[in-house]
Amino acid sequence: RIAQARLSHSFFHQNAGGLKRQFGLTSQQASNIVATCPDCQRYSFPSVAGGVNPR
């Protein structure tokens, strides 16, 4: 199941929600597959640091 999802993601680059629905994975498993994909890393956004609005 996870191996099939990894293979599918390496070809189609689905997001975590799509992998979760298609392969019946948990959210954590699907997110890990997307997070470890080197091709998808260049499209990920950096996390926004918390803080106060400077206005």
mmCIF entry with sequence, helices, sheets and N, C-alpha, C, O atoms, coordinates in Angstrom:
data_MODEL
# 
_entry.id   MODEL 
# 
_entity.id                         1 
_entity.type                       polymer 
_entity.pdbx_number_of_molecules   1 
# 
_entity_poly.entity_id                      1 
_entity_poly.type                           'polypeptide(L)' 
_entity_poly.nstd_linkage                   no 
_entity_poly.nstd_monomer                   no 
_entity_poly.pdbx_seq_one_letter_code       RIAQARLSHSFFHQNAGGLKRQFGLTSQQASNIVATCPDCQRYSFPSVAGGVNPR 
_entity_poly.pdbx_seq_one_letter_code_can   RIAQARLSHSFFHQNAGGLKRQFGLTSQQASNIVATCPDCQRYSFPSVAGGVNPR 
_entity_poly.pdbx_strand_id                 A 
# 
loop_
_entity_poly_seq.entity_id 
_entity_poly_seq.num 
_entity_poly_seq.mon_id 
_entity_poly_seq.hetero 
1 1  ARG n 
1 2  ILE n 
1 3  ALA n 
1 4  GLN n 
1 5  ALA n 
1 6  ARG n 
1 7  LEU n 
1 8  SER n 
1 9  HIS n 
1 10 SER n 
1 11 PHE n 
1 12 PHE n 
1 13 HIS n 
1 14 GLN n 
1 15 ASN n 
1 16 ALA n 
1 17 GLY n 
1 18 GLY n 
1 19 LEU n 
1 20 LYS n 
1 21 ARG n 
1 22 GLN n 
1 23 PHE n 
1 24 GLY n 
1 25 LEU n 
1 26 THR n 
1 27 SER n 
1 28 GLN n 
1 29 GLN n 
1 30 ALA n 
1 31 SER n 
1 32 ASN n 
1 33 ILE n 
1 34 VAL n 
1 35 ALA n 
1 36 THR n 
1 37 CYS n 
1 38 PRO n 
1 39 ASP n 
1 40 CYS n 
1 41 GLN n 
1 42 ARG n 
1 43 TYR n 
1 44 SER n 
1 45 PHE n 
1 46 PRO n 
1 47 SER n 
1 48 VAL n 
1 49 ALA n 
1 50 GLY n 
1 51 GLY n 
1 52 VAL n 
1 53 ASN n 
1 54 PRO n 
1 55 ARG n 
# 
_struct_asym.id          A 
_struct_asym.entity_id   1 
# 
loop_
_struct_conf.conf_type_id 
_struct_conf.id 
_struct_conf.pdbx_PDB_helix_id 
_struct_conf.beg_label_comp_id 
_struct_conf.beg_label_asym_id 
_struct_conf.beg_label_seq_id 
_struct_conf.pdbx_beg_PDB_ins_code 
_struct_conf.end_label_comp_id 
_struct_conf.end_label_asym_id 
_struct_conf.end_label_seq_id 
_struct_conf.pdbx_end_PDB_ins_code 
_struct_conf.beg_auth_comp_id 
_struct_conf.beg_auth_asym_id 
_struct_conf.beg_auth_seq_id 
_struct_conf.end_auth_comp_id 
_struct_conf.end_auth_asym_id 
_struct_conf.end_auth_seq_id 
_struct_conf.pdbx_PDB_helix_class 
_struct_conf.details 
_struct_conf.pdbx_PDB_helix_length 
HELX_P HELX_P1 AA1 ILE A 2  ? PHE A 12 ? ILE A 2  PHE A 12 1 ? 11 
HELX_P HELX_P2 AA2 ALA A 16 ? PHE A 23 ? ALA A 16 PHE A 23 1 ? 8  
HELX_P HELX_P3 AA3 SER A 27 ? ALA A 35 ? SER A 27 ALA A 35 1 ? 9  
HELX_P HELX_P4 AA4 PRO A 38 ? GLN A 41 ? PRO A 38 GLN A 41 1 ? 4  
# 
_struct_conf_type.id          HELX_P 
_struct_conf_type.criteria    ? 
_struct_conf_type.reference   ? 
# 
loop_
_atom_site.group_PDB 
_atom_site.id 
_atom_site.type_symbol 
_atom_site.label_atom_id 
_atom_site.label_alt_id 
_atom_site.label_comp_id 
_atom_site.label_asym_id 
_atom_site.label_entity_id 
_atom_site.label_seq_id 
_atom_site.pdbx_PDB_ins_code 
_atom_site.Cartn_x 
_atom_site.Cartn_y 
_atom_site.Cartn_z 
_atom_site.occupancy 
_atom_site.B_iso_or_equiv 
_atom_site.pdbx_formal_charge 
_atom_site.auth_seq_id 
_atom_site.auth_comp_id 
_atom_site.auth_asym_id 
_atom_site.auth_atom_id 
_atom_site.pdbx_PDB_model_num 
ATOM 1   N N  . ARG A 1 1  ? 0.821  -1.193 0.000   1.00 0.00 ? 1  ARG A N  1 
ATOM 2   C CA . ARG A 1 1  ? 0.000  0.000  0.000   1.00 0.00 ? 1  ARG A CA 1 
ATOM 3   C C  . ARG A 1 1  ? 0.861  1.251  0.000   1.00 0.00 ? 1  ARG A C  1 
ATOM 4   O O  . ARG A 1 1  ? 0.683  2.123  -0.851  1.00 0.00 ? 1  ARG A O  1 
ATOM 5   N N  . ILE A 1 2  ? 1.787  1.352  0.938   1.00 0.00 ? 2  ILE A N  1 
ATOM 6   C CA . ILE A 1 2  ? 2.656  2.525  1.002   1.00 0.00 ? 2  ILE A CA 1 
ATOM 7   C C  . ILE A 1 2  ? 3.619  2.531  -0.176  1.00 0.00 ? 2  ILE A C  1 
ATOM 8   O O  . ILE A 1 2  ? 3.898  3.586  -0.746  1.00 0.00 ? 2  ILE A O  1 
ATOM 9   N N  . ALA A 1 3  ? 4.127  1.356  -0.544  1.00 0.00 ? 3  ALA A N  1 
ATOM 10  C CA . ALA A 1 3  ? 5.040  1.274  -1.688  1.00 0.00 ? 3  ALA A CA 1 
ATOM 11  C C  . ALA A 1 3  ? 4.326  1.687  -2.970  1.00 0.00 ? 3  ALA A C  1 
ATOM 12  O O  . ALA A 1 3  ? 4.907  2.370  -3.813  1.00 0.00 ? 3  ALA A O  1 
ATOM 13  N N  . GLN A 1 4  ? 3.075  1.276  -3.120  1.00 0.00 ? 4  GLN A N  1 
ATOM 14  C CA . GLN A 1 4  ? 2.301  1.675  -4.297  1.00 0.00 ? 4  GLN A CA 1 
ATOM 15  C C  . GLN A 1 4  ? 2.071  3.179  -4.303  1.00 0.00 ? 4  GLN A C  1 
ATOM 16  O O  . GLN A 1 4  ? 2.143  3.814  -5.354  1.00 0.00 ? 4  GLN A O  1 
ATOM 17  N N  . ALA A 1 5  ? 1.796  3.749  -3.142  1.00 0.00 ? 5  ALA A N  1 
ATOM 18  C CA . ALA A 1 5  ? 1.566  5.186  -3.045  1.00 0.00 ? 5  ALA A CA 1 
ATOM 19  C C  . ALA A 1 5  ? 2.839  5.959  -3.378  1.00 0.00 ? 5  ALA A C  1 
ATOM 20  O O  . ALA A 1 5  ? 2.778  6.983  -4.060  1.00 0.00 ? 5  ALA A O  1 
ATOM 21  N N  . ARG A 1 6  ? 3.991  5.483  -2.906  1.00 0.00 ? 6  ARG A N  1 
ATOM 22  C CA . ARG A 1 6  ? 5.263  6.141  -3.232  1.00 0.00 ? 6  ARG A CA 1 
ATOM 23  C C  . ARG A 1 6  ? 5.528  6.110  -4.732  1.00 0.00 ? 6  ARG A C  1 
ATOM 24  O O  . ARG A 1 6  ? 5.938  7.111  -5.320  1.00 0.00 ? 6  ARG A O  1 
ATOM 25  N N  . LEU A 1 7  ? 5.293  4.964  -5.341  1.00 0.00 ? 7  LEU A N  1 
ATOM 26  C CA . LEU A 1 7  ? 5.507  4.824  -6.774  1.00 0.00 ? 7  LEU A CA 1 
ATOM 27  C C  . LEU A 1 7  ? 4.564  5.739  -7.553  1.00 0.00 ? 7  LEU A C  1 
ATOM 28  O O  . LEU A 1 7  ? 4.981  6.405  -8.501  1.00 0.00 ? 7  LEU A O  1 
ATOM 29  N N  . SER A 1 8  ? 3.310  5.769  -7.156  1.00 0.00 ? 8  SER A N  1 
ATOM 30  C CA . SER A 1 8  ? 2.335  6.625  -7.818  1.00 0.00 ? 8  SER A CA 1 
ATOM 31  C C  . SER A 1 8  ? 2.707  8.094  -7.662  1.00 0.00 ? 8  SER A C  1 
ATOM 32  O O  . SER A 1 8  ? 2.608  8.865  -8.616  1.00 0.00 ? 8  SER A O  1 
ATOM 33  N N  . HIS A 1 9  ? 3.133  8.485  -6.467  1.00 0.00 ? 9  HIS A N  1 
ATOM 34  C CA . HIS A 1 9  ? 3.511  9.879  -6.237  1.00 0.00 ? 9  HIS A CA 1 
ATOM 35  C C  . HIS A 1 9  ? 4.749  10.255 -7.045  1.00 0.00 ? 9  HIS A C  1 
ATOM 36  O O  . HIS A 1 9  ? 4.842  11.376 -7.544  1.00 0.00 ? 9  HIS A O  1 
ATOM 37  N N  . SER A 1 10 ? 5.692  9.342  -7.179  1.00 0.00 ? 10 SER A N  1 
ATOM 38  C CA . SER A 1 10 ? 6.907  9.663  -7.934  1.00 0.00 ? 10 SER A CA 1 
ATOM 39  C C  . SER A 1 10 ? 6.596  9.902  -9.409  1.00 0.00 ? 10 SER A C  1 
ATOM 40  O O  . SER A 1 10 ? 7.356  10.578 -10.103 1.00 0.00 ? 10 SER A O  1 
ATOM 41  N N  . PHE A 1 11 ? 5.487  9.353  -9.888  1.00 0.00 ? 11 PHE A N  1 
ATOM 42  C CA . PHE A 1 11 ? 5.121  9.546  -11.291 1.00 0.00 ? 11 PHE A CA 1 
ATOM 43  C C  . PHE A 1 11 ? 4.142  10.703 -11.473 1.00 0.00 ? 11 PHE A C  1 
ATOM 44  O O  . PHE A 1 11 ? 4.329  11.536 -12.359 1.00 0.00 ? 11 PHE A O  1 
ATOM 45  N N  . PHE A 1 12 ? 3.087  10.763 -10.634 1.00 0.00 ? 12 PHE A N  1 
ATOM 46  C CA . PHE A 1 12 ? 2.022  11.749 -10.804 1.00 0.00 ? 12 PHE A CA 1 
ATOM 47  C C  . PHE A 1 12 ? 2.132  12.959 -9.881  1.00 0.00 ? 12 PHE A C  1 
ATOM 48  O O  . PHE A 1 12 ? 1.517  13.990 -10.152 1.00 0.00 ? 12 PHE A O  1 
ATOM 49  N N  . HIS A 1 13 ? 2.894  12.860 -8.805  1.00 0.00 ? 13 HIS A N  1 
ATOM 50  C CA . HIS A 1 13 ? 3.085  13.945 -7.828  1.00 0.00 ? 13 HIS A CA 1 
ATOM 51  C C  . HIS A 1 13 ? 1.762  14.444 -7.249  1.00 0.00 ? 13 HIS A C  1 
ATOM 52  O O  . HIS A 1 13 ? 1.504  15.648 -7.228  1.00 0.00 ? 13 HIS A O  1 
ATOM 53  N N  . GLN A 1 14 ? 0.922  13.513 -6.778  1.00 0.00 ? 14 GLN A N  1 
ATOM 54  C CA . GLN A 1 14 ? -0.325 13.901 -6.121  1.00 0.00 ? 14 GLN A CA 1 
ATOM 55  C C  . GLN A 1 14 ? -0.018 14.543 -4.773  1.00 0.00 ? 14 GLN A C  1 
ATOM 56  O O  . GLN A 1 14 ? 1.057  14.350 -4.205  1.00 0.00 ? 14 GLN A O  1 
ATOM 57  N N  . ASN A 1 15 ? -0.980 15.307 -4.276  1.00 0.00 ? 15 ASN A N  1 
ATOM 58  C CA . ASN A 1 15 ? -0.812 15.876 -2.941  1.00 0.00 ? 15 ASN A CA 1 
ATOM 59  C C  . ASN A 1 15 ? -1.178 14.831 -1.891  1.00 0.00 ? 15 ASN A C  1 
ATOM 60  O O  . ASN A 1 15 ? -1.630 13.735 -2.224  1.00 0.00 ? 15 ASN A O  1 
ATOM 61  N N  . ALA A 1 16 ? -0.982 15.176 -0.636  1.00 0.00 ? 16 ALA A N  1 
ATOM 62  C CA . ALA A 1 16 ? -1.197 14.220 0.454   1.00 0.00 ? 16 ALA A CA 1 
ATOM 63  C C  . ALA A 1 16 ? -2.657 13.785 0.546   1.00 0.00 ? 16 ALA A C  1 
ATOM 64  O O  . ALA A 1 16 ? -2.940 12.618 0.820   1.00 0.00 ? 16 ALA A O  1 
ATOM 65  N N  . GLY A 1 17 ? -3.578 14.707 0.323   1.00 0.00 ? 17 GLY A N  1 
ATOM 66  C CA . GLY A 1 17 ? -4.994 14.352 0.387   1.00 0.00 ? 17 GLY A CA 1 
ATOM 67  C C  . GLY A 1 17 ? -5.380 13.327 -0.672  1.00 0.00 ? 17 GLY A C  1 
ATOM 68  O O  . GLY A 1 17 ? -6.148 12.404 -0.404  1.00 0.00 ? 17 GLY A O  1 
ATOM 69  N N  . GLY A 1 18 ? -4.848 13.494 -1.861  1.00 0.00 ? 18 GLY A N  1 
ATOM 70  C CA . GLY A 1 18 ? -5.129 12.542 -2.936  1.00 0.00 ? 18 GLY A CA 1 
ATOM 71  C C  . GLY A 1 18 ? -4.563 11.168 -2.639  1.00 0.00 ? 18 GLY A C  1 
ATOM 72  O O  . GLY A 1 18 ? -5.218 10.155 -2.886  1.00 0.00 ? 18 GLY A O  1 
ATOM 73  N N  . LEU A 1 19 ? -3.352 11.130 -2.110  1.00 0.00 ? 19 LEU A N  1 
ATOM 74  C CA . LEU A 1 19 ? -2.742 9.846  -1.749  1.00 0.00 ? 19 LEU A CA 1 
ATOM 75  C C  . LEU A 1 19 ? -3.540 9.161  -0.647  1.00 0.00 ? 19 LEU A C  1 
ATOM 76  O O  . LEU A 1 19 ? -3.741 7.946  -0.667  1.00 0.00 ? 19 LEU A O  1 
ATOM 77  N N  . LYS A 1 20 ? -3.988 9.958  0.309   1.00 0.00 ? 20 LYS A N  1 
ATOM 78  C CA . LYS A 1 20 ? -4.754 9.413  1.436   1.00 0.00 ? 20 LYS A CA 1 
ATOM 79  C C  . LYS A 1 20 ? -6.036 8.747  0.945   1.00 0.00 ? 20 LYS A C  1 
ATOM 80  O O  . LYS A 1 20 ? -6.360 7.631  1.353   1.00 0.00 ? 20 LYS A O  1 
ATOM 81  N N  . ARG A 1 21 ? -6.764 9.437  0.067   1.00 0.00 ? 21 ARG A N  1 
ATOM 82  C CA . ARG A 1 21 ? -8.017 8.886  -0.450  1.00 0.00 ? 21 ARG A CA 1 
ATOM 83  C C  . ARG A 1 21 ? -7.784 7.696  -1.374  1.00 0.00 ? 21 ARG A C  1 
ATOM 84  O O  . ARG A 1 21 ? -8.470 6.680  -1.266  1.00 0.00 ? 21 ARG A O  1 
ATOM 85  N N  . GLN A 1 22 ? -6.819 7.819  -2.279  1.00 0.00 ? 22 GLN A N  1 
ATOM 86  C CA . GLN A 1 22 ? -6.619 6.777  -3.281  1.00 0.00 ? 22 GLN A CA 1 
ATOM 87  C C  . GLN A 1 22 ? -6.079 5.476  -2.696  1.00 0.00 ? 22 GLN A C  1 
ATOM 88  O O  . GLN A 1 22 ? -6.464 4.388  -3.125  1.00 0.00 ? 22 GLN A O  1 
ATOM 89  N N  . PHE A 1 23 ? -5.183 5.593  -1.713  1.00 0.00 ? 23 PHE A N  1 
ATOM 90  C CA . PHE A 1 23 ? -4.521 4.400  -1.196  1.00 0.00 ? 23 PHE A CA 1 
ATOM 91  C C  . PHE A 1 23 ? -4.924 4.041  0.228   1.00 0.00 ? 23 PHE A C  1 
ATOM 92  O O  . PHE A 1 23 ? -4.423 3.058  0.775   1.00 0.00 ? 23 PHE A O  1 
ATOM 93  N N  . GLY A 1 24 ? -5.816 4.814  0.840   1.00 0.00 ? 24 GLY A N  1 
ATOM 94  C CA . GLY A 1 24 ? -6.276 4.503  2.189   1.00 0.00 ? 24 GLY A CA 1 
ATOM 95  C C  . GLY A 1 24 ? -5.201 4.679  3.247   1.00 0.00 ? 24 GLY A C  1 
ATOM 96  O O  . GLY A 1 24 ? -5.151 3.923  4.218   1.00 0.00 ? 24 GLY A O  1 
ATOM 97  N N  . LEU A 1 25 ? -4.341 5.674  3.064   1.00 0.00 ? 25 LEU A N  1 
ATOM 98  C CA . LEU A 1 25 ? -3.261 5.931  4.018   1.00 0.00 ? 25 LEU A CA 1 
ATOM 99  C C  . LEU A 1 25 ? -3.745 6.860  5.120   1.00 0.00 ? 25 LEU A C  1 
ATOM 100 O O  . LEU A 1 25 ? -4.794 7.492  5.000   1.00 0.00 ? 25 LEU A O  1 
ATOM 101 N N  . THR A 1 26 ? -2.978 6.934  6.183   1.00 0.00 ? 26 THR A N  1 
ATOM 102 C CA . THR A 1 26 ? -3.249 7.942  7.207   1.00 0.00 ? 26 THR A CA 1 
ATOM 103 C C  . THR A 1 26 ? -2.705 9.277  6.709   1.00 0.00 ? 26 THR A C  1 
ATOM 104 O O  . THR A 1 26 ? -1.911 9.319  5.770   1.00 0.00 ? 26 THR A O  1 
ATOM 105 N N  . SER A 1 27 ? -3.131 10.350 7.333   1.00 0.00 ? 27 SER A N  1 
ATOM 106 C CA . SER A 1 27 ? -2.641 11.676 6.944   1.00 0.00 ? 27 SER A CA 1 
ATOM 107 C C  . SER A 1 27 ? -1.133 11.777 7.115   1.00 0.00 ? 27 SER A C  1 
ATOM 108 O O  . SER A 1 27 ? -0.446 12.369 6.282   1.00 0.00 ? 27 SER A O  1 
ATOM 109 N N  . GLN A 1 28 ? -0.623 11.201 8.187   1.00 0.00 ? 28 GLN A N  1 
ATOM 110 C CA . GLN A 1 28 ? 0.815  11.244 8.460   1.00 0.00 ? 28 GLN A CA 1 
ATOM 111 C C  . GLN A 1 28 ? 1.602  10.492 7.390   1.00 0.00 ? 28 GLN A C  1 
ATOM 112 O O  . GLN A 1 28 ? 2.628  10.982 6.919   1.00 0.00 ? 28 GLN A O  1 
ATOM 113 N N  . GLN A 1 29 ? 1.132  9.311  7.004   1.00 0.00 ? 29 GLN A N  1 
ATOM 114 C CA . GLN A 1 29 ? 1.824  8.532  5.975   1.00 0.00 ? 29 GLN A CA 1 
ATOM 115 C C  . GLN A 1 29 ? 1.842  9.281  4.647   1.00 0.00 ? 29 GLN A C  1 
ATOM 116 O O  . GLN A 1 29 ? 2.880  9.356  3.989   1.00 0.00 ? 29 GLN A O  1 
ATOM 117 N N  . ALA A 1 30 ? 0.701  9.833  4.254   1.00 0.00 ? 30 ALA A N  1 
ATOM 118 C CA . ALA A 1 30 ? 0.617  10.558 2.987   1.00 0.00 ? 30 ALA A CA 1 
ATOM 119 C C  . ALA A 1 30 ? 1.491  11.806 3.018   1.00 0.00 ? 30 ALA A C  1 
ATOM 120 O O  . ALA A 1 30 ? 2.166  12.109 2.034   1.00 0.00 ? 30 ALA A O  1 
ATOM 121 N N  . SER A 1 31 ? 1.487  12.527 4.120   1.00 0.00 ? 31 SER A N  1 
ATOM 122 C CA . SER A 1 31 ? 2.317  13.732 4.239   1.00 0.00 ? 31 SER A CA 1 
ATOM 123 C C  . SER A 1 31 ? 3.796  13.394 4.178   1.00 0.00 ? 31 SER A C  1 
ATOM 124 O O  . SER A 1 31 ? 4.577  14.141 3.590   1.00 0.00 ? 31 SER A O  1 
ATOM 125 N N  . ASN A 1 32 ? 4.190  12.283 4.774   1.00 0.00 ? 32 ASN A N  1 
ATOM 126 C CA . ASN A 1 32 ? 5.594  11.871 4.737   1.00 0.00 ? 32 ASN A CA 1 
ATOM 127 C C  . ASN A 1 32 ? 6.048  11.559 3.322   1.00 0.00 ? 32 ASN A C  1 
ATOM 128 O O  . ASN A 1 32 ? 7.176  11.881 2.950   1.00 0.00 ? 32 ASN A O  1 
ATOM 129 N N  . ILE A 1 33 ? 5.188  10.937 2.529   1.00 0.00 ? 33 ILE A N  1 
ATOM 130 C CA . ILE A 1 33 ? 5.541  10.626 1.143   1.00 0.00 ? 33 ILE A CA 1 
ATOM 131 C C  . ILE A 1 33 ? 5.778  11.915 0.366   1.00 0.00 ? 33 ILE A C  1 
ATOM 132 O O  . ILE A 1 33 ? 6.762  12.027 -0.367  1.00 0.00 ? 33 ILE A O  1 
ATOM 133 N N  . VAL A 1 34 ? 4.889  12.881 0.519   1.00 0.00 ? 34 VAL A N  1 
ATOM 134 C CA . VAL A 1 34 ? 5.035  14.152 -0.194  1.00 0.00 ? 34 VAL A CA 1 
ATOM 135 C C  . VAL A 1 34 ? 6.248  14.919 0.324   1.00 0.00 ? 34 VAL A C  1 
ATOM 136 O O  . VAL A 1 34 ? 6.975  15.527 -0.461  1.00 0.00 ? 34 VAL A O  1 
ATOM 137 N N  . ALA A 1 35 ? 6.473  14.896 1.635   1.00 0.00 ? 35 ALA A N  1 
ATOM 138 C CA . ALA A 1 35 ? 7.586  15.648 2.227   1.00 0.00 ? 35 ALA A CA 1 
ATOM 139 C C  . ALA A 1 35 ? 8.945  15.091 1.824   1.00 0.00 ? 35 ALA A C  1 
ATOM 140 O O  . ALA A 1 35 ? 9.923  15.837 1.779   1.00 0.00 ? 35 ALA A O  1 
ATOM 141 N N  . THR A 1 36 ? 9.026  13.803 1.530   1.00 0.00 ? 36 THR A N  1 
ATOM 142 C CA . THR A 1 36 ? 10.313 13.214 1.167   1.00 0.00 ? 36 THR A CA 1 
ATOM 143 C C  . THR A 1 36 ? 10.557 13.206 -0.335  1.00 0.00 ? 36 THR A C  1 
ATOM 144 O O  . THR A 1 36 ? 11.582 12.692 -0.783  1.00 0.00 ? 36 THR A O  1 
ATOM 145 N N  . CYS A 1 37 ? 9.655  13.756 -1.112  1.00 0.00 ? 37 CYS A N  1 
ATOM 146 C CA . CYS A 1 37 ? 9.828  13.804 -2.569  1.00 0.00 ? 37 CYS A CA 1 
ATOM 147 C C  . CYS A 1 37 ? 10.730 14.986 -2.931  1.00 0.00 ? 37 CYS A C  1 
ATOM 148 O O  . CYS A 1 37 ? 10.370 16.132 -2.662  1.00 0.00 ? 37 CYS A O  1 
ATOM 149 N N  . PRO A 1 38 ? 11.899 14.730 -3.538  1.00 0.00 ? 38 PRO A N  1 
ATOM 150 C CA . PRO A 1 38 ? 12.805 15.837 -3.871  1.00 0.00 ? 38 PRO A CA 1 
ATOM 151 C C  . PRO A 1 38 ? 12.230 16.778 -4.924  1.00 0.00 ? 38 PRO A C  1 
ATOM 152 O O  . PRO A 1 38 ? 12.542 17.969 -4.911  1.00 0.00 ? 38 PRO A O  1 
ATOM 153 N N  . ASP A 1 39 ? 11.402 16.278 -5.832  1.00 0.00 ? 39 ASP A N  1 
ATOM 154 C CA . ASP A 1 39 ? 10.819 17.148 -6.856  1.00 0.00 ? 39 ASP A CA 1 
ATOM 155 C C  . ASP A 1 39 ? 9.778  18.090 -6.277  1.00 0.00 ? 39 ASP A C  1 
ATOM 156 O O  . ASP A 1 39 ? 9.623  19.214 -6.757  1.00 0.00 ? 39 ASP A O  1 
ATOM 157 N N  . CYS A 1 40 ? 9.066  17.649 -5.257  1.00 0.00 ? 40 CYS A N  1 
ATOM 158 C CA . CYS A 1 40 ? 8.025  18.487 -4.662  1.00 0.00 ? 40 CYS A CA 1 
ATOM 159 C C  . CYS A 1 40 ? 8.592  19.489 -3.658  1.00 0.00 ? 40 CYS A C  1 
ATOM 160 O O  . CYS A 1 40 ? 7.899  20.434 -3.283  1.00 0.00 ? 40 CYS A O  1 
ATOM 161 N N  . GLN A 1 41 ? 9.821  19.305 -3.221  1.00 0.00 ? 41 GLN A N  1 
ATOM 162 C CA . GLN A 1 41 ? 10.411 20.211 -2.233  1.00 0.00 ? 41 GLN A CA 1 
ATOM 163 C C  . GLN A 1 41 ? 10.557 21.626 -2.768  1.00 0.00 ? 41 GLN A C  1 
ATOM 164 O O  . GLN A 1 41 ? 10.441 22.585 -2.004  1.00 0.00 ? 41 GLN A O  1 
ATOM 165 N N  . ARG A 1 42 ? 10.806 21.778 -4.056  1.00 0.00 ? 42 ARG A N  1 
ATOM 166 C CA . ARG A 1 42 ? 10.994 23.133 -4.591  1.00 0.00 ? 42 ARG A CA 1 
ATOM 167 C C  . ARG A 1 42 ? 9.698  23.916 -4.648  1.00 0.00 ? 42 ARG A C  1 
ATOM 168 O O  . ARG A 1 42 ? 9.723  25.135 -4.815  1.00 0.00 ? 42 ARG A O  1 
ATOM 169 N N  . TYR A 1 43 ? 8.548  23.229 -4.511  1.00 0.00 ? 43 TYR A N  1 
ATOM 170 C CA . TYR A 1 43 ? 7.259  23.912 -4.530  1.00 0.00 ? 43 TYR A CA 1 
ATOM 171 C C  . TYR A 1 43 ? 6.683  24.126 -3.142  1.00 0.00 ? 43 TYR A C  1 
ATOM 172 O O  . TYR A 1 43 ? 5.639  24.763 -2.994  1.00 0.00 ? 43 TYR A O  1 
ATOM 173 N N  . SER A 1 44 ? 7.349  23.603 -2.128  1.00 0.00 ? 44 SER A N  1 
ATOM 174 C CA . SER A 1 44 ? 6.819  23.771 -0.775  1.00 0.00 ? 44 SER A CA 1 
ATOM 175 C C  . SER A 1 44 ? 7.151  25.168 -0.268  1.00 0.00 ? 44 SER A C  1 
ATOM 176 O O  . SER A 1 44 ? 8.202  25.726 -0.584  1.00 0.00 ? 44 SER A O  1 
ATOM 177 N N  . PHE A 1 45 ? 6.259  25.710 0.506   1.00 0.00 ? 45 PHE A N  1 
ATOM 178 C CA . PHE A 1 45 ? 6.449  27.045 1.048   1.00 0.00 ? 45 PHE A CA 1 
ATOM 179 C C  . PHE A 1 45 ? 7.082  26.949 2.428   1.00 0.00 ? 45 PHE A C  1 
ATOM 180 O O  . PHE A 1 45 ? 6.764  26.037 3.191   1.00 0.00 ? 45 PHE A O  1 
ATOM 181 N N  . PRO A 1 46 ? 7.965  27.869 2.755   1.00 0.00 ? 46 PRO A N  1 
ATOM 182 C CA . PRO A 1 46 ? 8.532  27.841 4.109   1.00 0.00 ? 46 PRO A CA 1 
ATOM 183 C C  . PRO A 1 46 ? 7.447  28.169 5.132   1.00 0.00 ? 46 PRO A C  1 
ATOM 184 O O  . PRO A 1 46 ? 6.492  28.890 4.842   1.00 0.00 ? 46 PRO A O  1 
ATOM 185 N N  . SER A 1 47 ? 7.615  27.635 6.301   1.00 0.00 ? 47 SER A N  1 
ATOM 186 C CA . SER A 1 47 ? 6.611  27.903 7.325   1.00 0.00 ? 47 SER A CA 1 
ATOM 187 C C  . SER A 1 47 ? 6.670  29.374 7.727   1.00 0.00 ? 47 SER A C  1 
ATOM 188 O O  . SER A 1 47 ? 7.738  29.986 7.752   1.00 0.00 ? 47 SER A O  1 
ATOM 189 N N  . VAL A 1 48 ? 5.535  29.910 8.031   1.00 0.00 ? 48 VAL A N  1 
ATOM 190 C CA . VAL A 1 48 ? 5.445  31.315 8.416   1.00 0.00 ? 48 VAL A CA 1 
ATOM 191 C C  . VAL A 1 48 ? 5.745  31.418 9.904   1.00 0.00 ? 48 VAL A C  1 
ATOM 192 O O  . VAL A 1 48 ? 5.135  30.731 10.723  1.00 0.00 ? 48 VAL A O  1 
ATOM 193 N N  . ALA A 1 49 ? 6.682  32.273 10.237  1.00 0.00 ? 49 ALA A N  1 
ATOM 194 C CA . ALA A 1 49 ? 7.039  32.449 11.638  1.00 0.00 ? 49 ALA A CA 1 
ATOM 195 C C  . ALA A 1 49 ? 5.915  33.190 12.358  1.00 0.00 ? 49 ALA A C  1 
ATOM 196 O O  . ALA A 1 49 ? 5.343  34.139 11.821  1.00 0.00 ? 49 ALA A O  1 
ATOM 197 N N  . GLY A 1 50 ? 5.610  32.759 13.553  1.00 0.00 ? 50 GLY A N  1 
ATOM 198 C CA . GLY A 1 50 ? 4.576  33.415 14.331  1.00 0.00 ? 50 GLY A CA 1 
ATOM 199 C C  . GLY A 1 50 ? 5.071  34.749 14.865  1.00 0.00 ? 50 GLY A C  1 
ATOM 200 O O  . GLY A 1 50 ? 6.275  34.969 14.998  1.00 0.00 ? 50 GLY A O  1 
ATOM 201 N N  . GLY A 1 51 ? 4.163  35.606 15.158  1.00 0.00 ? 51 GLY A N  1 
ATOM 202 C CA . GLY A 1 51 ? 4.568  36.900 15.690  1.00 0.00 ? 51 GLY A CA 1 
ATOM 203 C C  . GLY A 1 51 ? 3.423  37.888 15.621  1.00 0.00 ? 51 GLY A C  1 
ATOM 204 O O  . GLY A 1 51 ? 2.269  37.514 15.407  1.00 0.00 ? 51 GLY A O  1 
ATOM 205 N N  . VAL A 1 52 ? 3.754  39.132 15.801  1.00 0.00 ? 52 VAL A N  1 
ATOM 206 C CA . VAL A 1 52 ? 2.747  40.182 15.791  1.00 0.00 ? 52 VAL A CA 1 
ATOM 207 C C  . VAL A 1 52 ? 2.711  40.853 14.428  1.00 0.00 ? 52 VAL A C  1 
ATOM 208 O O  . VAL A 1 52 ? 3.716  40.902 13.718  1.00 0.00 ? 52 VAL A O  1 
ATOM 209 N N  . ASN A 1 53 ? 1.564  41.359 14.079  1.00 0.00 ? 53 ASN A N  1 
ATOM 210 C CA . ASN A 1 53 ? 1.413  42.113 12.843  1.00 0.00 ? 53 ASN A CA 1 
ATOM 211 C C  . ASN A 1 53 ? 2.113  43.459 13.016  1.00 0.00 ? 53 ASN A C  1 
ATOM 212 O O  . ASN A 1 53 ? 1.797  44.184 13.960  1.00 0.00 ? 53 ASN A O  1 
ATOM 213 N N  . PRO A 1 54 ? 3.053  43.818 12.138  1.00 0.00 ? 54 PRO A N  1 
ATOM 214 C CA . PRO A 1 54 ? 3.843  45.044 12.346  1.00 0.00 ? 54 PRO A CA 1 
ATOM 215 C C  . PRO A 1 54 ? 3.110  46.342 12.037  1.00 0.00 ? 54 PRO A C  1 
ATOM 216 O O  . PRO A 1 54 ? 3.741  47.398 12.067  1.00 0.00 ? 54 PRO A O  1 
ATOM 217 N N  . ARG A 1 55 ? 1.828  46.323 11.747  1.00 0.00 ? 55 ARG A N  1 
ATOM 218 C CA . ARG A 1 55 ? 1.121  47.562 11.417  1.00 0.00 ? 55 ARG A CA 1 
ATOM 219 C C  . ARG A 1 55 ? 1.022  48.500 12.570  1.00 0.00 ? 55 ARG A C  1 
ATOM 220 O O  . ARG A 1 55 ? 0.453  49.583 12.437  1.00 0.00 ? 55 ARG A O  1 
# 
